[in-house]
Amino acid sequence: MPDYMDDGSEVDLTSLDPFRNLSIAFVDLLGALGENNLQSLSLNLGCCVSSEILKNKNYWIGRQENIRSISLLTDGGCPTFASDHFDCLKGFVKNQTGARRPRTLVLDLIEWETAKGGWSQQTGMPDNFFATEVLGIESDRNEVLFQTLETLQLVGVAFAPFANEFVHSFNMMNLSTLQLRNCPSSLELLGALLEQGVTLKLKSFELVIDWECLHNYRYRVYEQALTEVIVRFLASFQGLEDLFLLLTKPVEWHLIANSIVNHQSTLKRLVLHDRDRPENEVVDGGIPWQNSEELLSHSPRLSCFGTSGPVSEMESAFAQLPVKPKCRILHIKMSWIDHHKKFEEELLNGPGDTDLLNSGSGGKFLTYPRTETLNEAVGLTIQKPHVCHHGCSKKFFHLAFEGSNGGELIFDEAFGLTKQNPQISTRTKRIANGSDFSGAAQALLKFARWAFSSEGIPELRILAWGDFSHDGRWGESNVILCRDQSLEPTGTNFRRLRDSDLNYWDMIDDNMDMLSACSPDHVLWTEYWHS
């Protein structure tokens, strides 16, 4: 107990409650907004926000009828989950004037089973609490709740047994953007859309189905249903500009790729992320498009492409394409959550070295043992490889370190890395601060040398490697390389991204949603969320 509370004097405990003070300030803020001035409302309740704050919902339900965008992030593990977290959304649904106006709706329940458990602890268990209790959906009643909705993102929302009713409630036949991330019974929803017999107007579609979500489906033969429904859905309409897919085996990627061809003339951004379970552990799989060369070779507008798969196999996969893709951004996806889990298990099962915890991140992230490294303040340049005429294999033989201010250099006869002025600072470090250039990252450098060369991907400007989801959560491990023609006299034409690369940053800002799409983990830190 603090000293000031141990002197025998009475303490006003309400003054120590931050939520009460925040609630008072919140009421003052809402009152100052003025009637019908609020256009965007975002409620992030993942930190178990007190009901003292949520009870002020009437300020925006009754007085704010011009809201165009609603975002609700809610955690079923919070004690106020059932009674308070959905009151605002329920109010909008009941308020017909308000419900007609939103154009964007984002609902993130984190994970359906946890949300369902949080609701049932206080109110009992209906067939689908979100459909019946929050939205007021009734079976066989096709009522449009959000009439002007254009963009819909749903995370951890189950649709069964009301898939058809959900289609109408959210006006899905007229959406331009639909994102479904780990929503149980997503296949049933897509099937319900197919049954409408209406040509969809979608320009952007994201579908994420991880292992746990896949096995919540009610399909008896989910292996066949997964591929079949997605293929039928993508083949049922044309005009997609963005398509982001994270799918877990068993899935037949070549059939899905063939259905994507239906959108080739309009497709601008594509992400294909394969997840596999080879040894009962969910990890990134192979290259999902490797047997579907036509998909990349004949997509004239494709400017951004993201793919999973071993980076060591990327050069051969791209080299086999009859026509190189015209993408300006290439993202090789790495699910760092897998490496974190694996390293954490090794740490717990091993002798235990507390030095392996990254103190700079407050112990939140684990740092892997490093061998060859590049300091984050060094611009990276790779020279032409040394030609060995005797069939020998040259390895790294010298590592020189000049201090954190001077930078870090690796010299070898295969990859000469030359030092440049420190120009990588806050902005770049936040999303791409990877400095471990051992193991797979060495394969990345080899692939980058080919990709930026005249034999590689001719229009490539940015090569991203890693996981850029959740606002830089894995920034310590990510790497972004960019083309720099001024370096050609040194024998190469690429380097690491800098804060001063404004043109490249414009490209990244415009496409950060693509780089962060298809995340394999939740927005709330999984390690602590399940504990």
C-alpha positions as CSV (number, residue, x, y, z in Angstrom):
1,M,0.0,0.0,0.0
2,P,1.3,3.5,-0.9
3,D,2.6,5.6,2.0
4,Y,-0.1,8.2,1.5
5,M,-2.8,5.6,2.2
6,D,-1.1,4.3,5.4
7,D,-1.2,7.5,7.5
8,G,-4.7,6.8,9.0
9,S,-6.4,9.5,7.0
10,E,-9.5,8.7,4.9
11,V,-9.0,8.4,1.2
12,D,-11.7,9.1,-1.4
13,L,-11.4,5.8,-3.4
14,T,-13.4,7.2,-6.3
15,S,-10.5,9.6,-7.0
16,L,-8.3,6.6,-7.5
17,D,-10.6,5.0,-10.1
18,P,-9.2,6.0,-13.6
19,F,-12.4,4.7,-15.3
20,R,-14.6,7.0,-13.3
21,N,-12.5,10.0,-14.1
22,L,-12.4,8.9,-17.8
23,S,-16.2,8.4,-17.8
24,I,-16.7,12.0,-16.5
25,A,-14.3,13.4,-19.1
26,F,-16.0,11.2,-21.8
27,V,-19.4,12.7,-21.0
28,D,-18.0,16.2,-21.3
29,L,-16.5,15.3,-24.6
30,L,-19.6,13.8,-26.1
31,G,-21.7,16.8,-24.8
32,A,-19.3,19.1,-26.7
33,L,-19.7,17.3,-30.0
34,G,-23.0,18.8,-30.8
35,E,-26.0,17.0,-32.2
36,N,-25.5,14.9,-35.4
37,N,-21.8,16.0,-35.8
38,L,-20.2,12.6,-35.2
39,Q,-19.5,10.7,-38.4
40,S,-17.2,7.9,-37.1
41,L,-17.4,5.8,-34.0
42,S,-14.8,3.3,-32.9
43,L,-15.1,1.4,-29.6
44,N,-12.1,-0.7,-28.7
45,L,-13.3,-2.7,-25.6
46,G,-10.6,-5.4,-25.6
47,C,-9.1,-4.0,-22.4
48,C,-12.3,-4.6,-20.4
49,V,-13.6,-1.1,-20.3
50,S,-15.7,-0.3,-17.3
51,S,-19.5,-0.1,-17.6
52,E,-19.2,3.5,-16.2
53,I,-18.0,4.5,-19.6
54,L,-20.3,2.3,-21.7
55,K,-23.4,3.5,-20.0
56,N,-23.1,6.8,-21.9
57,K,-24.2,5.1,-25.1
58,N,-27.3,7.2,-25.3
59,Y,-25.2,10.2,-26.2
60,W,-24.4,8.8,-29.6
61,I,-27.5,6.7,-30.2
62,G,-30.0,9.5,-29.5
63,R,-28.0,12.5,-30.6
64,Q,-25.7,11.3,-33.4
65,E,-27.6,10.1,-36.4
66,N,-25.1,10.9,-39.1
67,I,-22.5,8.2,-38.2
68,R,-21.1,6.7,-41.3
69,S,-18.5,4.3,-39.8
70,I,-18.9,2.0,-36.8
71,S,-16.1,-0.2,-35.4
72,L,-16.5,-2.4,-32.4
73,L,-13.7,-4.5,-30.9
74,T,-14.9,-6.6,-28.0
75,D,-13.5,-9.4,-25.9
76,G,-15.7,-12.1,-24.5
77,G,-13.5,-12.5,-21.5
78,C,-14.4,-9.1,-20.1
79,P,-16.9,-9.1,-17.2
80,T,-19.1,-6.4,-18.8
81,F,-19.2,-8.3,-22.1
82,A,-22.8,-9.4,-22.3
83,S,-24.5,-6.5,-20.5
84,D,-22.7,-3.5,-22.0
85,H,-20.5,-4.3,-24.9
86,F,-23.2,-4.6,-27.5
87,D,-25.7,-2.0,-26.2
88,C,-24.5,0.7,-28.6
89,L,-24.8,-1.6,-31.7
90,K,-28.2,-2.8,-30.5
91,G,-29.3,0.8,-30.2
92,F,-28.3,1.5,-33.7
93,V,-30.2,-1.5,-35.0
94,K,-33.3,-0.4,-33.2
95,N,-32.9,3.2,-34.3
96,Q,-34.0,3.0,-37.9
97,T,-32.7,6.5,-38.7
98,G,-29.2,5.6,-37.5
99,A,-29.1,2.1,-39.0
100,R,-29.8,3.4,-42.4
101,R,-26.7,5.6,-42.6
102,P,-23.5,3.6,-41.8
103,R,-21.5,2.8,-44.8
104,T,-18.7,1.0,-42.9
105,L,-19.1,-1.6,-40.2
106,V,-16.3,-3.5,-38.4
107,L,-17.1,-6.1,-35.8
108,D,-14.3,-8.0,-34.1
109,L,-15.3,-10.6,-31.5
110,I,-11.8,-11.9,-31.4
111,E,-12.8,-15.6,-31.2
112,W,-16.3,-17.0,-31.4
113,E,-16.1,-19.7,-28.7
114,T,-14.8,-17.2,-26.1
115,A,-17.5,-14.6,-27.1
116,K,-20.2,-17.3,-26.8
117,G,-18.9,-18.3,-23.4
118,G,-18.8,-14.7,-22.2
119,W,-22.4,-14.2,-23.2
120,S,-23.7,-17.4,-21.8
121,Q,-22.2,-16.8,-18.3
122,Q,-24.7,-13.9,-17.8
123,T,-27.7,-14.4,-20.1
124,G,-28.0,-18.0,-21.1
125,M,-27.2,-19.6,-24.5
126,P,-29.4,-18.9,-27.5
127,D,-28.6,-20.6,-30.8
128,N,-26.6,-17.6,-31.9
129,F,-26.5,-14.8,-29.3
130,F,-25.1,-12.3,-31.8
131,A,-27.8,-12.9,-34.3
132,T,-30.8,-13.2,-32.0
133,E,-29.9,-11.0,-29.0
134,V,-27.7,-8.3,-30.6
135,L,-29.0,-7.9,-34.1
136,G,-32.6,-9.1,-33.4
137,I,-32.5,-11.5,-36.4
138,E,-35.5,-13.9,-36.6
139,S,-35.5,-17.1,-38.6
140,D,-36.9,-16.9,-42.1
141,R,-37.3,-13.1,-41.9
142,N,-35.1,-11.4,-44.4
143,E,-34.9,-7.8,-43.1
144,V,-32.2,-5.4,-44.2
145,L,-30.8,-3.8,-41.1
146,F,-28.0,-1.7,-42.6
147,Q,-29.4,-0.4,-45.9
148,T,-26.5,1.8,-47.0
149,L,-23.6,-0.5,-45.9
150,E,-20.7,-0.7,-48.4
151,T,-17.8,-2.1,-46.3
152,L,-18.2,-5.0,-43.9
153,Q,-15.5,-6.6,-41.8
154,L,-16.4,-9.4,-39.5
155,V,-13.9,-11.2,-37.2
156,G,-14.9,-14.3,-35.1
157,V,-18.6,-13.9,-35.9
158,A,-20.6,-17.1,-36.4
159,F,-23.5,-17.2,-38.9
160,A,-25.1,-20.6,-38.4
161,P,-28.0,-21.2,-38.3
162,F,-28.9,-17.8,-39.7
163,A,-26.6,-17.6,-42.8
164,N,-29.4,-16.5,-45.1
165,E,-30.7,-13.9,-42.7
166,F,-27.2,-12.5,-42.2
167,V,-26.9,-12.0,-46.0
168,H,-29.9,-9.7,-45.9
169,S,-29.3,-8.1,-42.6
170,F,-25.9,-6.7,-43.7
171,N,-27.1,-6.0,-47.3
172,M,-24.3,-8.2,-48.6
173,M,-25.6,-8.3,-52.2
174,N,-24.7,-4.6,-52.5
175,L,-21.4,-4.6,-50.6
176,S,-18.2,-3.4,-52.3
177,T,-15.9,-4.7,-49.6
178,L,-16.4,-7.9,-47.5
179,Q,-13.8,-9.3,-45.1
180,L,-14.4,-12.5,-43.2
181,R,-11.7,-13.4,-40.7
182,N,-12.0,-16.7,-38.8
183,C,-15.8,-16.6,-38.8
184,P,-17.2,-20.1,-38.1
185,S,-19.6,-21.2,-40.9
186,S,-18.1,-18.8,-43.4
187,L,-18.7,-21.4,-46.0
188,E,-22.4,-21.5,-45.2
189,L,-22.5,-17.7,-45.6
190,L,-20.8,-17.9,-49.0
191,G,-23.3,-20.7,-49.9
192,A,-26.2,-18.5,-48.9
193,L,-24.8,-15.7,-51.1
194,L,-24.7,-18.1,-54.0
195,E,-28.3,-19.1,-53.4
196,Q,-29.5,-15.5,-53.9
197,G,-28.7,-15.8,-57.6
198,V,-27.6,-12.2,-57.6
199,T,-24.4,-11.0,-59.3
200,L,-22.3,-9.5,-56.5
201,K,-20.8,-6.0,-56.6
202,L,-17.7,-6.8,-54.6
203,K,-14.5,-5.1,-55.4
204,S,-12.5,-6.3,-52.4
205,F,-12.8,-9.7,-50.7
206,E,-10.8,-11.2,-47.8
207,L,-11.3,-14.7,-46.4
208,V,-9.3,-16.1,-43.5
209,I,-9.9,-19.6,-42.3
210,D,-7.4,-21.0,-39.9
211,W,-7.2,-24.6,-38.5
212,E,-9.5,-24.0,-35.5
213,C,-12.0,-22.1,-37.5
214,L,-12.0,-24.8,-40.2
215,H,-12.9,-27.5,-37.7
216,N,-15.9,-25.6,-36.3
217,Y,-17.7,-26.1,-39.6
218,R,-20.7,-28.3,-39.5
219,Y,-19.7,-29.9,-42.8
220,R,-19.1,-33.6,-42.5
221,V,-16.5,-33.6,-45.3
222,Y,-14.9,-30.2,-44.8
223,E,-12.0,-31.0,-47.0
224,Q,-14.2,-31.1,-50.1
225,A,-16.5,-28.3,-49.0
226,L,-13.7,-25.8,-48.3
227,T,-12.4,-25.8,-51.9
228,E,-15.7,-26.4,-53.6
229,V,-17.6,-23.5,-52.0
230,I,-14.7,-21.0,-52.5
231,V,-14.3,-22.0,-56.1
232,R,-18.0,-21.6,-56.8
233,F,-18.1,-18.3,-55.0
234,L,-15.2,-16.7,-56.9
235,A,-16.5,-18.1,-60.2
236,S,-20.0,-16.6,-59.7
237,F,-19.1,-13.0,-60.4
238,Q,-16.4,-10.8,-61.9
239,G,-14.7,-7.5,-61.1
240,L,-12.6,-8.1,-57.9
241,E,-9.8,-5.6,-57.6
242,D,-8.5,-7.0,-54.2
243,L,-8.5,-10.7,-53.2
244,F,-6.9,-11.8,-49.9
245,L,-7.0,-15.5,-49.0
246,L,-5.6,-17.3,-46.0
247,L,-6.7,-21.0,-46.1
248,T,-5.6,-24.0,-44.2
249,K,-5.0,-27.4,-45.7
250,P,-6.7,-29.5,-46.9
251,V,-7.3,-27.1,-49.8
252,E,-6.7,-27.5,-53.5
253,W,-5.0,-24.2,-54.4
254,H,-4.8,-25.0,-58.1
255,L,-8.6,-25.1,-58.4
256,I,-9.0,-21.9,-56.4
257,A,-6.3,-20.3,-58.7
258,N,-8.3,-21.3,-61.7
259,S,-11.4,-19.6,-60.3
260,I,-9.4,-16.4,-59.6
261,V,-8.7,-16.2,-63.4
262,N,-12.3,-15.0,-63.6
263,H,-11.1,-11.7,-62.1
264,Q,-7.8,-11.4,-64.0
265,S,-8.8,-8.3,-66.0
266,T,-9.6,-6.3,-62.9
267,L,-7.4,-7.8,-60.2
268,K,-4.9,-5.3,-58.7
269,R,-3.9,-6.8,-55.4
270,L,-3.7,-10.5,-54.5
271,V,-2.6,-12.3,-51.4
272,L,-2.4,-16.1,-51.2
273,H,-1.4,-17.5,-47.8
274,D,-1.3,-21.3,-47.3
275,R,-1.3,-22.8,-43.8
276,D,-0.4,-26.4,-43.2
277,R,-0.3,-28.8,-40.3
278,P,2.5,-31.3,-41.1
279,E,3.4,-32.4,-37.6
280,N,0.2,-31.4,-35.7
281,E,1.5,-27.8,-35.5
282,V,-0.1,-25.1,-37.7
283,V,2.6,-23.4,-39.8
284,D,3.0,-21.6,-43.1
285,G,2.7,-24.0,-46.1
286,G,4.1,-24.0,-49.6
287,I,3.8,-21.7,-52.6
288,P,0.1,-21.8,-53.3
289,W,0.3,-20.6,-56.9
290,Q,3.2,-22.8,-58.1
291,N,1.1,-25.0,-60.3
292,S,-1.0,-22.1,-61.7
293,E,1.4,-20.0,-63.7
294,E,-1.4,-18.4,-65.7
295,L,-2.7,-16.6,-62.7
296,L,0.4,-14.3,-62.4
297,S,1.5,-14.3,-66.0
298,H,-1.8,-13.0,-67.4
299,S,-3.0,-10.5,-64.8
300,P,-2.2,-7.2,-66.6
301,R,-3.3,-4.9,-63.7
302,L,-1.7,-6.9,-60.8
303,S,0.5,-4.4,-58.9
304,C,0.7,-5.9,-55.5
305,F,1.2,-9.6,-54.7
306,G,1.6,-11.5,-51.4
307,T,2.5,-15.1,-51.1
308,S,3.5,-17.7,-48.5
309,G,6.1,-20.3,-49.1
310,P,9.8,-20.9,-48.5
311,V,11.8,-17.9,-49.6
312,S,14.5,-20.3,-50.8
313,E,12.1,-21.6,-53.5
314,M,10.8,-18.3,-54.7
315,E,13.4,-17.7,-57.4
316,S,12.8,-21.0,-59.1
317,A,9.0,-20.5,-58.8
318,F,9.0,-17.1,-60.4
319,A,11.7,-18.0,-63.0
320,Q,9.4,-20.7,-64.4
321,L,6.6,-18.2,-65.2
322,P,6.3,-17.7,-69.0
323,V,5.7,-14.0,-68.4
324,K,7.0,-12.2,-65.3
325,P,4.3,-10.5,-63.3
326,K,4.1,-6.7,-63.3
327,C,3.8,-6.3,-59.5
328,R,5.5,-3.3,-58.0
329,I,5.1,-4.7,-54.4
330,L,6.0,-8.3,-53.5
331,H,5.3,-9.5,-50.0
332,I,6.7,-12.8,-48.9
333,K,4.6,-13.7,-45.9
334,M,6.1,-15.0,-42.7
335,S,3.9,-15.9,-39.7
336,W,6.2,-14.8,-36.9
337,I,3.6,-16.1,-34.4
338,D,4.7,-19.6,-35.3
339,H,8.3,-18.8,-34.6
340,H,7.4,-17.2,-31.4
341,K,5.4,-20.2,-30.2
342,K,8.2,-22.6,-31.2
343,F,10.9,-20.6,-29.6
344,E,8.9,-20.1,-26.4
345,E,8.4,-23.9,-26.1
346,E,12.1,-24.5,-26.6
347,L,12.8,-21.8,-24.0
348,L,10.5,-23.4,-21.5
349,N,11.7,-26.9,-22.2
350,G,15.4,-25.9,-22.2
351,P,17.7,-24.7,-19.5
352,G,16.1,-21.3,-19.6
353,D,18.1,-18.2,-20.5
354,T,16.4,-15.0,-19.5
355,D,18.8,-13.0,-21.7
356,L,16.9,-14.3,-24.7
357,L,13.9,-12.1,-23.7
358,N,14.0,-8.9,-25.5
359,S,14.0,-6.3,-22.7
360,G,13.6,-3.6,-25.3
361,S,10.0,-4.8,-25.9
362,G,9.2,-5.2,-22.3
363,G,9.6,-9.0,-22.4
364,K,6.6,-9.2,-24.8
365,F,8.5,-10.5,-27.8
366,L,11.2,-13.2,-27.9
367,T,14.5,-12.6,-29.7
368,Y,16.1,-15.5,-31.4
369,P,19.8,-16.3,-31.1
370,R,21.6,-14.4,-33.9
371,T,24.8,-15.2,-35.8
372,E,25.2,-12.9,-38.8
373,T,23.5,-9.5,-38.3
374,L,23.1,-6.1,-39.9
375,N,22.6,-3.1,-37.6
376,E,19.2,-1.4,-38.1
377,A,21.0,1.8,-39.0
378,V,22.9,0.5,-42.0
379,G,21.7,0.7,-45.6
380,L,22.0,-2.7,-47.2
381,T,23.8,-3.2,-50.5
382,I,24.6,-6.5,-52.1
383,Q,27.3,-6.7,-54.7
384,K,27.5,-9.1,-57.6
385,P,28.4,-12.6,-56.5
386,H,31.9,-13.9,-56.8
387,V,32.2,-16.5,-59.5
388,C,33.8,-19.7,-58.3
389,H,35.3,-21.7,-61.2
390,H,36.1,-24.8,-59.1
391,G,32.6,-25.8,-58.0
392,C,33.4,-24.6,-54.5
393,S,30.8,-23.1,-52.1
394,K,32.0,-19.8,-50.6
395,K,30.7,-19.1,-47.1
396,F,30.8,-16.0,-44.8
397,F,34.2,-15.7,-43.4
398,H,34.3,-12.3,-41.7
399,L,32.0,-10.3,-39.5
400,A,33.1,-6.8,-38.6
401,F,31.2,-4.7,-36.0
402,E,31.9,-1.0,-35.6
403,G,29.4,-0.1,-32.8
404,S,25.8,0.9,-32.8
405,N,26.4,4.3,-34.3
406,G,28.8,3.2,-37.0
407,G,26.9,0.2,-38.2
408,E,27.5,-3.4,-38.7
409,L,29.0,-5.0,-41.8
410,I,29.2,-8.5,-43.2
411,F,31.9,-9.2,-45.9
412,D,32.2,-12.4,-48.0
413,E,33.0,-13.4,-51.5
414,A,29.4,-14.2,-52.3
415,F,27.6,-11.2,-50.8
416,G,29.6,-8.0,-50.3
417,L,27.6,-5.7,-47.9
418,T,28.8,-2.1,-48.0
419,K,28.2,0.4,-45.3
420,Q,26.0,3.5,-45.9
421,N,25.0,6.5,-43.7
422,P,22.5,5.7,-41.0
423,Q,19.2,6.7,-42.4
424,I,16.8,4.1,-41.1
425,S,15.0,5.6,-38.1
426,T,11.7,5.7,-36.3
427,R,9.1,5.3,-39.1
428,T,10.9,2.4,-40.8
429,K,11.9,0.7,-37.5
430,R,8.3,0.6,-36.4
431,I,7.2,-1.8,-39.1
432,A,10.4,-3.3,-40.5
433,N,13.3,-3.4,-38.1
434,G,14.6,-6.9,-38.7
435,S,18.3,-7.2,-38.2
436,D,18.7,-11.0,-38.1
437,F,20.3,-11.9,-41.4
438,S,21.0,-15.5,-40.6
439,G,19.1,-18.6,-41.8
440,A,16.1,-17.8,-43.9
441,A,17.1,-14.1,-44.2
442,Q,20.2,-15.2,-46.1
443,A,17.9,-16.8,-48.6
444,L,15.9,-13.6,-48.8
445,L,19.0,-11.6,-49.8
446,K,19.8,-14.2,-52.5
447,F,16.2,-14.0,-53.8
448,A,16.3,-10.1,-53.7
449,R,19.4,-10.0,-55.8
450,W,17.6,-12.0,-58.5
451,A,14.2,-10.3,-58.1
452,F,15.6,-6.8,-58.6
453,S,17.9,-7.9,-61.4
454,S,17.1,-7.7,-65.2
455,E,16.2,-11.4,-65.1
456,G,13.8,-11.0,-62.2
457,I,10.6,-9.0,-61.8
458,P,11.2,-5.9,-64.0
459,E,8.7,-3.5,-62.3
460,L,9.4,-4.5,-58.7
461,R,9.9,-1.6,-56.4
462,I,9.4,-3.0,-52.9
463,L,10.2,-6.4,-51.5
464,A,8.6,-7.0,-48.1
465,W,9.3,-10.0,-45.9
466,G,7.5,-10.8,-42.7
467,D,4.1,-10.1,-41.0
468,F,2.9,-6.5,-41.1
469,S,-0.4,-7.1,-39.3
470,H,-1.6,-5.4,-36.1
471,D,0.2,-2.1,-36.4
472,G,3.8,-3.3,-36.4
473,R,3.4,-6.0,-33.8
474,W,6.2,-8.0,-35.5
475,G,8.2,-5.1,-36.7
476,E,11.3,-6.3,-35.0
477,S,11.5,-9.2,-37.4
478,N,10.2,-7.7,-40.7
479,V,12.4,-6.5,-43.5
480,I,11.6,-4.1,-46.4
481,L,14.0,-3.8,-49.4
482,C,13.5,-1.3,-52.2
483,R,15.0,-0.6,-55.6
484,D,17.7,2.0,-55.9
485,Q,19.1,2.5,-59.4
486,S,21.8,4.8,-58.1
487,L,23.6,1.8,-56.6
488,E,24.1,0.0,-59.9
489,P,27.8,1.1,-60.1
490,T,28.3,-1.0,-57.0
491,G,26.9,-4.1,-58.6
492,T,23.4,-4.1,-57.3
493,N,20.3,-1.9,-57.3
494,F,18.5,-2.4,-54.0
495,R,18.8,-1.6,-50.4
496,R,16.8,-1.3,-47.2
497,L,14.0,1.1,-46.9
498,R,14.7,4.5,-45.3
499,D,12.5,7.1,-43.7
500,S,13.5,9.5,-46.5
501,D,12.1,7.3,-49.3
502,L,8.9,9.3,-49.6
503,N,7.8,7.9,-52.9
504,Y,8.1,4.3,-51.5
505,W,6.3,5.3,-48.3
506,D,3.4,6.6,-50.4
507,M,3.2,3.1,-52.0
508,I,3.4,1.4,-48.6
509,D,0.8,3.7,-47.0
510,D,-1.6,3.1,-49.9
511,N,-1.1,-0.7,-49.6
512,M,-0.7,-1.3,-45.8
513,D,-4.1,-3.0,-45.7
514,M,-2.7,-5.5,-48.3
515,L,0.5,-6.0,-46.3
516,S,-1.4,-6.6,-43.1
517,A,-4.1,-8.8,-44.6
518,C,-4.6,-12.5,-43.8
519,S,-3.1,-12.3,-40.3
520,P,-2.6,-15.7,-38.6
521,D,-3.1,-14.3,-35.1
522,H,-5.7,-12.2,-33.3
523,V,-5.6,-8.5,-32.7
524,L,-5.3,-9.1,-28.9
525,W,-2.0,-10.6,-28.0
526,T,-2.7,-14.4,-28.1
527,E,-0.3,-15.4,-25.4
528,Y,-2.0,-13.3,-22.8
529,W,-5.5,-13.6,-24.1
530,H,-5.6,-17.3,-23.6
531,S,-3.9,-17.2,-20.2
